[in-house]
Amino acid sequence: MWRFLTLGLSAFGLAMILISCGENKATNTTVNPYVNNNGCPTGTYYSNGFCYNQNGTQWNGYQNGYTSSINFVSDNFTYRDFKVSNSGVYKEFIRKAMQTCDQANSSGGIYSCDSWIAGQFQMNLQVVSTQSTNVRVTFAAYPQTNSYYWYGYSLPSAKDFFYGMFGFPVYQASYVVKNPLPLDMVVSVVNDSKGFEARAYGDVATQANRSLIQLQVLEGKLEQSAFNYQLAFEGKVFATGRLQRY
């Protein structure tokens, strides 16, 4: 009996050691998956929200889920026009809707949501035409890390650890990371037609599959080159910013 307890305590002690520490060769620059010649195919070029061939004819092929989309962007590292107004709700958005962090009983380093809400964030909006009632909004995040190394740990509770070690079934959360997170949102006019709101529920594979996500523009239209907005998750506003056409 004492032999089993000794082995169990030793294994538990090793598990509590930080499990990942080493040189991080990745930079702190978030890569926007939708900005690679703005999604235009080889042999075409991007101009004013559309793709054109060498003859100046608009290309109408498939582009990031849309045909010749009009694109807007907002972030906190290049344009610096994304600002968090409620860090608690923002953390819940990252944790539940994107599922990048805090997925175990105890998390630290890059597996903790604290490193993600302190890191980089970008939002892209794509629409087929300015009169469309549907938009594609894509969220992307990158954790705050040291330039030379990073670490992280994600551990179960002591109870689940010992249950699992002795063969008892334990609860395991569904860990599907959605980063970037693309959502197709329905648009409706608000504020006496002065603005619009785009809304959708989280991805079906995440904890936020029944959580409402809202992009609210109180005054502004898709025809404009830029407009202010606010983001809400589960009925609570957590960020404000300005979307710019590119």
Residue frames relative to the residue before (quaternion, step in Angstrom):
aa qw qx qy qz dx dy dz
M 1.0000 0.0000 0.0000 0.0000 0.00 0.00 0.00
W 0.6718 0.4909 -0.2953 0.4695 3.58 0.93 -0.96
R 0.5996 0.5677 -0.3587 0.4354 3.55 1.12 -0.66
F 0.6625 0.5025 -0.3027 0.4658 3.62 0.95 -0.90
L 0.6555 0.5115 -0.3175 0.4560 3.59 0.96 -0.87
T 0.6463 0.5272 -0.3202 0.4493 3.58 0.98 -0.87
L 0.6610 0.5018 -0.3015 0.4694 3.55 0.96 -0.92
G 0.6536 0.5300 -0.3071 0.4446 3.57 1.00 -0.88
L 0.6785 0.4830 -0.2950 0.4682 3.57 0.90 -0.92
S 0.6285 0.5332 -0.3362 0.4558 3.59 1.05 -0.74
A 0.6667 0.4982 -0.3027 0.4645 3.56 0.94 -0.91
F 0.6445 0.5252 -0.3199 0.4543 3.56 1.01 -0.82
G 0.6410 0.5317 -0.3205 0.4513 3.57 1.02 -0.79
L 0.6567 0.5040 -0.3123 0.4660 3.57 0.99 -0.83
A 0.6464 0.5390 -0.3209 0.4343 3.56 1.04 -0.81
M 0.6594 0.5287 -0.3120 0.4339 3.60 1.08 -0.62
I 0.5251 0.6168 -0.4207 0.4085 3.60 1.26 -0.18
L 0.5776 -0.5723 0.4356 0.3861 3.57 -1.01 0.68
I 0.3149 -0.8231 0.4534 0.1333 3.55 -0.59 1.18
S 0.8052 0.1864 -0.1276 0.5483 3.56 1.12 -0.16
C 0.2306 0.7528 -0.5853 0.1937 3.55 -0.49 1.17
G 0.3807 0.7119 -0.5156 0.2872 3.55 -0.58 1.04
E 0.7053 -0.4391 0.3287 0.4491 3.51 -1.31 -0.03
N 0.2132 -0.7584 0.6054 0.1134 3.52 -0.94 0.94
K 0.2177 -0.8233 0.5152 0.0971 3.54 -0.38 1.24
A 0.5423 0.6028 -0.4075 0.4201 3.56 1.29 -0.06
T 0.4123 -0.6938 0.5273 0.2656 3.57 -1.09 0.61
N 0.5655 -0.6101 0.4401 0.3382 3.53 -1.30 0.15
T 0.4909 0.6522 -0.4344 0.3807 3.57 1.18 0.48
T 0.3523 -0.7336 0.5433 0.2065 3.56 -0.72 1.06
V 0.2782 -0.7525 0.5754 0.1591 3.55 -0.88 0.97
N 0.2798 -0.7590 0.5676 0.1531 3.53 -0.67 1.09
P 0.3385 -0.7834 0.4795 0.2044 3.63 -0.38 1.16
Y 0.6905 0.4676 -0.2803 0.4754 3.57 1.25 -0.30
V 0.6819 0.4283 -0.3036 0.5093 3.60 1.20 0.12
N 0.3476 0.6497 -0.5896 0.3308 3.53 0.01 1.38
N 0.7210 -0.2337 0.0734 0.6482 3.51 0.39 1.37
N 0.5603 -0.6451 0.3528 0.3813 3.55 1.20 0.75
G 0.7091 -0.4820 0.2611 0.4434 3.57 1.02 0.77
C 0.4942 0.6619 -0.4397 0.3525 3.61 1.23 0.00
P 0.4986 -0.6774 0.4522 0.2967 3.61 -0.98 0.80
T 0.6782 -0.4719 0.3720 0.4230 3.54 -1.32 0.28
G 0.7661 0.3329 -0.2604 0.4842 3.55 -0.93 0.90
T 0.7050 0.3567 -0.2585 0.5558 3.58 1.32 -0.01
Y 0.2451 -0.7591 0.5809 0.1622 3.55 -1.27 0.22
Y 0.4615 -0.6916 0.4960 0.2504 3.56 -1.24 0.58
S 0.1542 0.7741 -0.6052 0.1035 3.58 -1.02 0.81
N 0.8749 -0.0316 0.0118 0.4831 3.56 -0.84 1.05
G 0.7554 -0.4124 0.2175 0.4603 3.57 0.97 0.82
F 0.7437 0.3438 -0.2129 0.5323 3.61 1.26 0.02
C 0.4177 -0.6756 0.5468 0.2648 3.56 -1.33 0.37
Y 0.0800 -0.7941 0.6022 0.0182 3.57 -1.01 0.87
N 0.4064 -0.6801 0.5413 0.2818 3.59 -1.15 0.60
Q 0.7429 -0.4340 0.2704 0.4320 3.56 -1.29 0.07
N 0.6564 0.4977 -0.3106 0.4744 3.59 1.24 -0.34
G 0.5564 -0.6336 0.3759 0.3843 3.55 1.31 0.02
T 0.4973 0.6439 -0.4274 0.3943 3.58 1.30 0.28
Q 0.4942 -0.6721 0.4677 0.2921 3.56 -0.90 0.93
W 0.3254 -0.7429 0.5568 0.1795 3.55 -0.92 0.98
N 0.1681 -0.8260 0.5355 0.0520 3.59 -0.78 0.99
G 0.3676 0.7450 -0.4857 0.2719 3.58 1.09 0.61
Y 0.7074 -0.4413 0.3384 0.4363 3.54 -1.34 -0.02
Q 0.0373 0.8103 -0.5797 0.0771 3.58 -0.74 1.05
N 0.8328 -0.2026 0.0942 0.5064 3.56 -0.36 1.29
G 0.7419 -0.3948 0.2290 0.4912 3.58 0.96 0.81
Y 0.7400 0.3044 -0.1981 0.5661 3.58 1.29 -0.09
T 0.4237 -0.6711 0.5377 0.2846 3.56 -1.24 0.33
S 0.8299 -0.1575 0.0659 0.5312 3.56 -0.54 1.22
S 0.0461 0.8637 -0.4990 0.0536 3.55 0.65 1.13
I 0.3846 -0.6388 0.6118 0.2642 3.51 -1.38 0.45
N 0.1655 -0.8484 0.5024 0.0203 3.57 -0.69 1.09
F 0.0714 -0.7591 0.6464 0.0282 3.54 -1.14 0.83
V 0.0903 -0.8018 0.5897 0.0348 3.59 -1.13 0.62
S 0.0255 0.7566 -0.6533 0.0090 3.54 -1.28 0.58
D 0.1234 0.7992 -0.5811 0.0916 3.61 -0.93 0.83
N 0.4602 -0.6862 0.4929 0.2729 3.57 -1.31 0.01
F 0.6944 0.4688 -0.2846 0.4659 3.60 1.19 0.33
T 0.7459 0.3071 -0.2102 0.5524 3.63 1.08 -0.56
Y 0.7723 0.2798 -0.1471 0.5510 3.57 0.69 -1.11
R 0.1954 -0.8281 0.5012 0.1576 3.59 1.24 -0.53
D 0.4934 0.6489 -0.4378 0.3792 3.55 0.98 0.89
F 0.5661 0.5221 -0.4062 0.4919 3.58 1.20 0.60
K 0.0265 0.8143 -0.5763 0.0648 3.60 -0.65 1.11
V 0.3690 -0.7237 0.5461 0.2046 3.55 -0.93 0.98
S 0.1751 -0.8004 0.5681 0.0768 3.57 -0.84 1.00
N 0.7719 0.1303 -0.0876 0.6161 3.60 1.25 -0.36
S 0.2591 -0.8201 0.4916 0.1364 3.59 -0.05 1.31
G 0.6103 0.5675 -0.3550 0.4236 3.60 1.10 -0.64
V 0.6867 0.4518 -0.2716 0.5006 3.57 0.93 -0.91
Y 0.6051 0.5516 -0.3455 0.4584 3.59 1.07 -0.73
K 0.6417 0.5197 -0.3170 0.4666 3.58 0.99 -0.84
E 0.6483 0.5108 -0.3146 0.4688 3.59 1.00 -0.82
F 0.6190 0.5391 -0.3395 0.4593 3.59 1.07 -0.71
I 0.6690 0.4879 -0.2918 0.4788 3.57 0.90 -0.95
R 0.6967 0.4947 -0.2722 0.4424 3.58 0.93 -0.94
K 0.7896 0.3534 -0.1739 0.4705 3.58 0.79 -1.00
A 0.7439 0.4162 -0.2339 0.4676 3.59 0.87 -0.92
M 0.7686 0.3059 -0.1734 0.5343 3.60 1.06 -0.73
Q 0.1995 -0.8414 0.4773 0.1566 3.58 1.30 -0.48
T 0.3225 0.7628 -0.4970 0.2591 3.57 0.94 0.90
C 0.8243 0.1667 -0.0180 0.5408 3.61 1.15 -0.48
D 0.8239 0.2494 -0.1888 0.4726 3.57 -1.38 0.25
Q 0.3410 0.7612 -0.4840 0.2647 3.56 0.92 0.92
A 0.6976 0.3915 -0.2638 0.5389 3.61 1.27 -0.07
N 0.7177 -0.4335 0.3149 0.4447 3.57 -1.30 0.02
S 0.7911 0.0573 -0.0002 0.6089 3.57 1.05 -0.80
S 0.0426 0.8099 -0.5801 0.0758 3.58 -0.68 1.11
G 0.0133 0.7977 -0.6024 0.0240 3.56 -1.13 0.65
G 0.7470 0.3580 -0.2802 0.4851 3.56 -1.26 0.27
I 0.8233 -0.1944 0.1456 0.5129 3.59 -0.95 -0.83
Y 0.6257 0.5173 -0.3511 0.4665 3.60 1.25 -0.12
S 0.5932 0.5344 -0.3650 0.4789 3.57 1.30 0.07
C 0.5128 -0.6610 0.4515 0.3102 3.59 -0.98 0.83
D 0.5273 0.6338 -0.4146 0.3852 3.61 1.18 -0.39
S 0.6715 0.4849 -0.3042 0.4705 3.59 1.02 -0.75
W 0.6590 0.5151 -0.3110 0.4513 3.59 1.13 -0.60
I 0.6901 0.4553 -0.3060 0.4720 3.61 0.90 -0.76
A 0.6506 0.4746 -0.3168 0.5012 3.59 1.27 -0.25
G 0.6183 0.5792 -0.3267 0.4189 3.58 1.31 -0.14
Q 0.7232 -0.4287 0.3361 0.4246 3.54 -1.22 -0.57
F 0.0535 -0.7913 0.6090 -0.0092 3.53 -1.13 0.74
Q 0.0098 -0.7951 0.6062 -0.0190 3.54 -1.06 0.82
M 0.1054 -0.7721 0.6239 0.0592 3.55 -1.15 0.72
N 0.1052 -0.7797 0.6160 0.0385 3.57 -0.96 0.97
L 0.1262 -0.7642 0.6284 0.0721 3.54 -1.09 0.77
Q 0.0383 -0.7910 0.6105 -0.0118 3.56 -0.86 1.04
V 0.0307 0.7915 -0.6081 0.0529 3.56 -1.01 0.82
V 0.5364 -0.6433 0.4452 0.3165 3.57 -1.06 0.79
S 0.7856 -0.0818 0.0819 0.6078 3.57 0.92 -0.94
T 0.6341 -0.5585 0.3767 0.3795 3.57 -1.20 0.41
Q 0.6783 0.4687 -0.2889 0.4866 3.61 1.25 -0.28
S 0.4325 0.7306 -0.4427 0.2883 3.59 1.27 0.01
T 0.3450 -0.7307 0.5528 0.2036 3.57 -1.18 0.63
N 0.7091 0.3476 -0.2501 0.5602 3.58 1.30 0.25
V 0.0525 -0.7812 0.6218 0.0210 3.56 -1.07 0.77
R 0.3189 -0.6906 0.6044 0.2369 3.55 -1.28 0.38
V 0.0495 -0.7849 0.6176 -0.0039 3.58 -0.70 1.12
T 0.0848 -0.8103 0.5798 -0.0004 3.57 -0.78 1.07
F 0.1699 -0.7803 0.5989 0.0605 3.55 -0.86 1.07
A 0.0038 0.7882 -0.6151 0.0211 3.58 -1.01 0.84
A 0.0664 -0.8105 0.5820 -0.0030 3.58 -0.98 0.86
Y 0.0973 -0.7655 0.6340 0.0500 3.54 -1.29 0.51
P 0.4296 -0.7357 0.4544 0.2602 3.63 -0.74 0.97
Q 0.5203 -0.5936 0.5034 0.3513 3.53 -1.28 0.37
T 0.0397 0.8060 -0.5861 0.0726 3.58 -0.75 1.06
N 0.5550 -0.5568 0.4913 0.3749 3.51 -1.33 0.23
S 0.5876 -0.6154 0.3947 0.3467 3.59 -1.06 0.67
Y 0.7785 0.3664 -0.1688 0.4808 3.59 1.14 -0.61
Y 0.8160 0.0249 -0.0079 0.5774 3.60 1.10 -0.43
W 0.0929 -0.7622 0.6329 0.0994 3.53 -1.34 0.19
Y 0.1040 -0.7757 0.6175 0.0785 3.56 -1.24 0.34
G 0.0558 0.8045 -0.5909 0.0252 3.53 -1.25 0.28
Y 0.0101 -0.7774 0.6281 0.0316 3.55 -1.19 0.52
S 0.0534 -0.7693 0.6367 -0.0052 3.53 -1.17 0.73
L 0.0416 0.8588 -0.4977 0.1143 3.55 -0.12 1.35
P 0.4654 -0.6499 0.5157 0.3084 3.58 -1.17 0.58
S 0.6285 -0.4906 0.4132 0.4399 3.56 -1.29 0.05
A 0.6430 -0.5168 0.3845 0.4142 3.60 -1.22 0.41
K 0.6238 0.5521 -0.3308 0.4434 3.59 1.02 -0.79
D 0.6963 0.4558 -0.2754 0.4813 3.59 0.85 -0.97
F 0.6044 0.5672 -0.3574 0.4304 3.58 1.08 -0.71
F 0.7148 0.4397 -0.2598 0.4777 3.59 0.80 -0.99
Y 0.6092 0.5373 -0.3568 0.4614 3.59 1.04 -0.69
G 0.6799 0.4888 -0.2878 0.4646 3.56 0.90 -0.90
M 0.6410 0.5427 -0.3272 0.4332 3.57 1.00 -0.81
F 0.7395 0.3755 -0.2131 0.5165 3.60 1.08 -0.72
G 0.6555 -0.5864 0.2961 0.3726 3.58 1.21 0.42
F 0.4947 0.6450 -0.4488 0.3711 3.60 1.22 0.13
P 0.5100 -0.6420 0.4625 0.3374 3.63 -1.02 0.69
V 0.0839 -0.7858 0.6122 0.0251 3.56 -1.02 0.84
Y 0.5673 -0.6006 0.4439 0.3470 3.56 -1.23 0.54
Q 0.0440 -0.7788 0.6254 0.0188 3.55 -1.00 0.86
A 0.3980 -0.7257 0.5104 0.2334 3.57 -0.73 1.07
S 0.4871 -0.6255 0.5188 0.3199 3.55 -1.19 0.61
Y 0.0980 -0.8342 0.5427 0.0032 3.56 -0.42 1.24
V 0.1747 0.7657 -0.5882 0.1928 3.57 0.10 1.34
V 0.2380 -0.7889 0.5532 0.1223 3.56 -0.44 1.21
K 0.0912 -0.7770 0.6220 0.0331 3.57 -0.94 0.96
N 0.3992 0.6873 -0.4981 0.3465 3.53 0.22 1.32
P 0.4000 -0.2929 -0.8141 0.3023 1.55 -0.73 2.39
L 0.3546 -0.7163 0.5679 0.1967 3.53 -1.35 0.44
P 0.0823 -0.8045 0.5867 0.0416 3.65 -0.35 1.17
L 0.0170 -0.7943 0.6071 -0.0131 3.57 -0.94 0.88
D 0.2932 -0.7131 0.6080 0.1892 3.55 -1.03 0.84
M 0.0887 -0.8400 0.5347 -0.0244 3.56 -0.49 1.25
V 0.3972 -0.7089 0.5390 0.2216 3.56 -1.12 0.76
V 0.2696 -0.7884 0.5419 0.1104 3.56 -0.86 1.04
S 0.0503 0.7654 -0.6410 0.0287 3.56 -1.09 0.79
V 0.5081 -0.6512 0.4661 0.3171 3.58 -1.14 0.62
V 0.0835 -0.7846 0.6137 0.0286 3.58 -1.18 0.67
N 0.8109 0.3056 -0.1933 0.4601 3.54 -1.34 0.08
D 0.6734 -0.5089 0.2867 0.4531 3.57 0.81 1.08
S 0.6719 -0.5320 0.2658 0.4414 3.56 1.04 0.95
K 0.4461 0.6822 -0.4671 0.3426 3.60 1.19 0.36
G 0.8014 0.1233 -0.0491 0.5833 3.56 1.18 -0.53
F 0.3110 -0.7352 0.5648 0.2090 3.56 -1.27 -0.30
E 0.2056 -0.7483 0.6151 0.1398 3.53 -1.32 0.30
A 0.1486 -0.7521 0.6362 0.0861 3.56 -1.04 0.87
R 0.0299 0.8250 -0.5616 0.0546 3.58 -0.76 1.00
A 0.0805 0.7643 -0.6358 0.0720 3.52 -1.25 0.64
Y 0.4369 -0.6385 0.5493 0.3159 3.54 -1.31 0.24
G 0.6512 -0.5437 0.3632 0.3852 3.56 -1.22 0.48
D 0.7019 -0.4519 0.3446 0.4293 3.55 -1.32 0.26
V 0.5689 -0.6433 0.4001 0.3201 3.56 -0.98 0.89
A 0.6857 0.4906 -0.2841 0.4566 3.61 1.15 -0.54
T 0.6642 0.5020 -0.3003 0.4654 3.60 1.25 0.06
Q 0.6614 -0.4951 0.3902 0.4065 3.54 -1.35 0.15
A 0.6744 0.4971 -0.2803 0.4685 3.58 1.25 -0.41
N 0.3200 0.7912 -0.4836 0.1944 3.61 1.18 0.33
R 0.7366 0.3094 -0.2266 0.5570 3.60 1.25 -0.20
S 0.5297 0.6263 -0.3961 0.4127 3.57 1.29 0.32
L 0.3866 -0.7372 0.5128 0.2098 3.57 -0.83 1.02
I 0.1070 -0.7603 0.6399 0.0329 3.55 -1.00 0.97
Q 0.0474 -0.8294 0.5557 -0.0331 3.57 -0.72 1.11
L 0.1476 -0.7224 0.6702 0.0853 3.52 -1.09 0.89
Q 0.0527 -0.8399 0.5390 -0.0362 3.58 -0.36 1.27
V 0.0562 -0.7610 0.6463 -0.0064 3.54 -0.87 1.08
L 0.2606 -0.8133 0.5010 0.1403 3.57 -0.19 1.26
E 0.7822 0.0151 -0.0100 0.6228 3.57 1.10 -0.68
G 0.5776 0.5560 -0.4237 0.4215 3.55 -0.49 1.18
K 0.1624 -0.7800 0.5995 0.0762 3.54 -1.23 0.54
L 0.6250 -0.5636 0.3969 0.3665 3.56 -1.25 0.49
E 0.5656 0.5957 -0.3864 0.4193 3.59 1.22 -0.31
Q 0.6181 0.5714 -0.3409 0.4186 3.60 1.17 -0.53
S 0.5429 -0.6188 0.4617 0.3305 3.55 -1.28 0.36
A 0.7944 -0.0066 0.0067 0.6074 3.60 1.24 -0.36
F 0.0707 0.7844 -0.6150 0.0402 3.57 -1.21 0.52
N 0.5026 -0.6498 0.4867 0.2971 3.56 -1.21 0.61
Y 0.0604 -0.8005 0.5963 0.0048 3.57 -1.15 0.60
Q 0.1459 -0.7381 0.6377 0.1653 3.52 -1.39 0.03
L 0.2995 -0.7531 0.5661 0.1506 3.55 -1.15 0.76
A 0.0737 -0.7942 0.6029 0.0191 3.56 -0.99 0.88
F 0.0930 -0.7722 0.6274 0.0369 3.55 -1.14 0.77
E 0.8378 -0.0274 -0.0483 0.5432 3.54 -0.74 1.14
G 0.7430 -0.4489 0.2073 0.4511 3.55 0.98 0.96
K 0.6914 0.4378 -0.2748 0.5047 3.61 1.27 0.07
V 0.4028 -0.7116 0.5266 0.2325 3.59 -0.84 1.02
F 0.0624 -0.8276 0.5576 0.0129 3.59 -0.82 0.97
A 0.8112 0.1124 -0.0678 0.5699 3.63 1.18 -0.21
T 0.1438 -0.7522 0.6356 0.0974 3.53 -1.28 0.51
G 0.1434 0.8060 -0.5668 0.0922 3.57 -1.19 0.37
R 0.4139 -0.6751 0.5508 0.2637 3.51 -1.32 -0.34
L 0.2413 -0.7604 0.5904 0.1225 3.57 -0.75 1.07
Q 0.1107 -0.8017 0.5871 0.0193 3.55 -0.86 1.07
R 0.4308 -0.6894 0.5164 0.2693 3.56 -0.96 0.83
Y 0.0377 -0.8043 0.5930 0.0017 3.56 -0.98 0.83
